[in-house]
Amino acid sequence: MTKPLEDIVEQAIDRVIRLYRPDDPVTVKECDSDLQKVETLLTSTEAGSSVLGLLAHVRATRIFLAAEIGDAESVIRQGADFLNTFPPSGIDYFNVQILRLRALHALGQHTNEIQAALDAAMSHEVRNEDFVLLLEGLAKRHPRSLESAKSLQEKLRYVLEQLGLAGHENLPSIDQVTTNLEQAVLDTAAELRRINEARTKAILAEHSG
């Protein structure tokens, strides 16, 4: 049964990609309606780990659509339900977290946004680059909002050590984490972005050659 369901989900999301126009509310409603039908089908199916993964992917896509059209209230509502329903190890979980934080910010719910971001950052599932990018977003939206809590400092030190072992260079020093946590986060994120951009250019150059 799982393979036919996978095909149905894949076809629905392919249709969304082809049909979706962010400046056309009609197509957005059509896309969401299609995904709702698939969601109903999945929720009526005996829940196994594979079905749960498909359902998470469909709901995450619906949240993405809501974010694209600026429906922040829907993103917050659906996002909270998603985060409370699906395991944090899922591939869509972090993306939904980020979309929900941006929606909270858009509606001026800054206290909730900051607390949710800090809670997410300290969770076991948010690691390495995701940890840095999550804190970077918070630091940019709310300068000086990063708590100089020992737990955040310790986790960033660990992340920097892991990135160093993976071959990353030009990272902030461990001392900087203690003296200026926010700047250490911003510097780390900038270096990761520079590395990723260089890798992308290298790959494009290789294929174009």
C-alpha positions as CSV (number, residue, x, y, z in Angstrom):
1,M,0.0,0.0,0.0
2,T,2.9,2.4,0.7
3,K,4.2,2.5,-2.8
4,P,0.9,3.7,-4.3
5,L,0.6,6.3,-1.6
6,E,4.1,7.5,-2.4
7,D,3.1,7.9,-6.0
8,I,0.0,9.8,-5.1
9,V,2.0,12.2,-2.9
10,E,4.7,12.7,-5.5
11,Q,2.1,13.4,-8.2
12,A,0.3,15.9,-6.0
13,I,3.5,17.8,-5.1
14,D,4.6,17.7,-8.8
15,R,1.3,19.3,-9.7
16,V,1.8,22.0,-7.1
17,I,5.2,22.8,-8.6
18,R,3.7,23.1,-12.0
19,L,0.5,24.9,-11.1
20,Y,1.7,27.2,-8.2
21,R,1.8,30.9,-8.9
22,P,2.5,33.1,-5.9
23,D,0.8,36.1,-7.4
24,D,-2.4,34.1,-8.3
25,P,-4.6,33.3,-5.2
26,V,-6.7,30.9,-7.3
27,T,-3.8,28.6,-8.1
28,V,-2.7,28.7,-4.5
29,K,-6.1,27.6,-3.3
30,E,-6.2,24.8,-5.9
31,C,-2.8,23.6,-4.8
32,D,-3.8,23.6,-1.2
33,S,-7.1,21.9,-2.0
34,D,-5.2,19.1,-3.8
35,L,-2.9,18.6,-0.9
36,Q,-5.8,18.6,1.6
37,K,-7.4,15.7,-0.4
38,V,-4.1,13.7,-0.2
39,E,-3.8,14.6,3.5
40,T,-7.3,13.2,4.1
41,L,-6.4,10.0,2.3
42,L,-3.2,9.6,4.4
43,T,-4.9,10.3,7.7
44,S,-7.5,7.6,6.9
45,T,-4.8,5.0,6.2
46,E,-3.3,2.9,9.0
47,A,-0.5,4.9,10.4
48,G,3.0,3.4,9.9
49,S,6.3,5.2,9.9
50,S,6.3,5.5,6.1
51,V,2.8,6.9,6.0
52,L,3.6,9.3,8.8
53,G,6.6,10.5,6.8
54,L,4.4,11.1,3.7
55,L,1.8,13.0,5.8
56,A,4.5,15.2,7.3
57,H,5.8,16.0,3.8
58,V,2.3,17.0,2.6
59,R,1.6,19.1,5.6
60,A,5.0,20.8,5.4
61,T,4.2,21.7,1.7
62,R,0.9,23.2,2.8
63,I,2.7,25.3,5.4
64,F,5.2,26.4,2.8
65,L,2.3,27.6,0.5
66,A,0.8,29.5,3.4
67,A,4.1,31.2,4.0
68,E,4.6,32.1,0.4
69,I,1.3,34.0,0.2
70,G,2.0,35.7,3.6
71,D,-0.7,33.9,5.6
72,A,1.3,34.1,8.8
73,E,-1.6,33.1,11.1
74,S,-2.0,29.9,9.1
75,V,1.7,29.2,9.2
76,I,1.7,29.6,13.0
77,R,-1.4,27.4,13.5
78,Q,-0.4,24.7,11.1
79,G,3.3,24.9,12.2
80,A,2.4,24.4,15.9
81,D,0.3,21.4,15.0
82,F,3.1,20.0,12.8
83,L,5.8,20.4,15.5
84,N,3.5,18.7,18.1
85,T,2.6,15.8,15.8
86,F,5.7,14.7,14.0
87,P,9.1,13.6,15.3
88,P,11.8,16.2,15.3
89,S,14.1,13.9,13.4
90,G,12.0,14.3,10.2
91,I,13.5,16.0,7.2
92,D,10.7,18.7,7.1
93,Y,10.8,19.5,10.8
94,F,13.5,22.1,10.8
95,N,12.1,23.9,7.8
96,V,8.7,24.2,9.5
97,Q,10.4,25.5,12.6
98,I,12.0,28.3,10.5
99,L,8.8,29.2,8.7
100,R,6.9,29.4,12.0
101,L,9.6,31.6,13.6
102,R,9.4,34.0,10.6
103,A,5.6,34.1,10.9
104,L,5.7,34.9,14.6
105,H,8.1,37.7,13.8
106,A,5.8,39.0,11.0
107,L,2.9,39.2,13.4
108,G,4.9,41.0,16.1
109,Q,4.9,38.1,18.5
110,H,8.6,38.7,19.3
111,T,8.6,37.2,22.8
112,N,7.2,33.9,21.6
113,E,9.5,34.0,18.6
114,I,12.6,34.5,20.6
115,Q,11.7,31.8,23.2
116,A,10.7,29.3,20.5
117,A,14.0,29.9,18.6
118,L,16.1,29.4,21.8
119,D,14.2,26.3,22.7
120,A,14.7,24.9,19.2
121,A,18.4,25.8,19.2
122,M,19.0,23.8,22.4
123,S,17.1,20.8,21.2
124,H,19.2,17.7,20.5
125,E,18.0,17.5,16.9
126,V,19.2,20.9,15.8
127,R,22.9,20.5,15.1
128,N,25.9,22.1,13.3
129,E,24.8,24.2,10.4
130,D,21.1,24.2,11.3
131,F,22.0,25.4,14.8
132,V,24.1,28.3,13.4
133,L,21.5,29.3,10.8
134,L,18.7,29.3,13.3
135,L,20.6,31.6,15.7
136,E,21.7,33.8,12.8
137,G,18.1,34.4,11.9
138,L,17.3,35.3,15.4
139,A,20.3,37.6,15.8
140,K,19.5,39.5,12.6
141,R,15.8,39.9,13.5
142,H,16.5,40.8,17.1
143,P,20.0,42.1,17.7
144,R,21.3,41.5,21.2
145,S,18.6,38.9,21.8
146,L,20.9,35.9,22.0
147,E,21.3,35.0,25.7
148,S,24.8,34.6,26.8
149,A,23.7,31.5,28.6
150,K,26.3,28.9,29.3
151,S,24.3,26.2,27.5
152,L,24.2,28.2,24.2
153,Q,27.9,29.0,24.5
154,E,28.8,25.4,25.1
155,K,26.7,24.2,22.2
156,L,28.3,26.7,19.8
157,R,31.8,25.7,21.0
158,Y,30.9,22.1,20.2
159,V,29.5,23.0,16.8
160,L,32.7,25.0,15.9
161,E,34.8,22.0,17.0
162,Q,32.7,19.7,14.7
163,L,32.9,22.1,11.8
164,G,36.7,22.4,12.3
165,L,37.0,18.6,12.3
166,A,35.0,18.5,9.0
167,G,37.7,20.8,7.4
168,H,36.1,24.2,7.8
169,E,38.5,27.0,8.3
170,N,38.3,30.8,9.1
171,L,35.8,30.1,11.9
172,P,35.5,32.3,15.0
173,S,37.8,31.4,17.9
174,I,36.5,29.7,21.0
175,D,37.3,32.8,23.0
176,Q,35.0,34.9,20.8
177,V,32.1,32.6,21.7
178,T,32.5,33.7,25.3
179,T,33.2,37.4,24.7
180,N,30.6,38.0,21.9
181,L,28.3,35.1,21.3
182,E,26.1,37.0,18.7
183,Q,29.0,38.1,16.6
184,A,30.5,34.5,16.7
185,V,27.2,33.2,15.4
186,L,27.1,35.8,12.6
187,D,30.7,35.2,11.6
188,T,30.2,31.4,11.6
189,A,27.1,31.7,9.4
190,A,28.9,34.0,6.9
191,E,31.8,31.6,6.6
192,L,29.4,28.6,6.1
193,R,27.6,30.6,3.4
194,R,30.8,31.5,1.7
195,I,31.9,27.9,1.6
196,N,28.6,26.7,0.3
197,E,28.6,29.3,-2.4
198,A,32.2,28.3,-3.4
199,R,31.1,24.7,-3.6
200,T,28.1,25.5,-5.8
201,K,30.3,27.5,-8.2
202,A,32.8,24.7,-8.4
203,I,30.1,22.2,-9.2
204,L,28.5,24.5,-11.9
205,A,32.0,25.1,-13.4
206,E,32.6,21.4,-13.5
207,H,29.4,20.6,-15.3
208,S,29.6,23.5,-17.7
209,G,33.1,22.4,-18.6
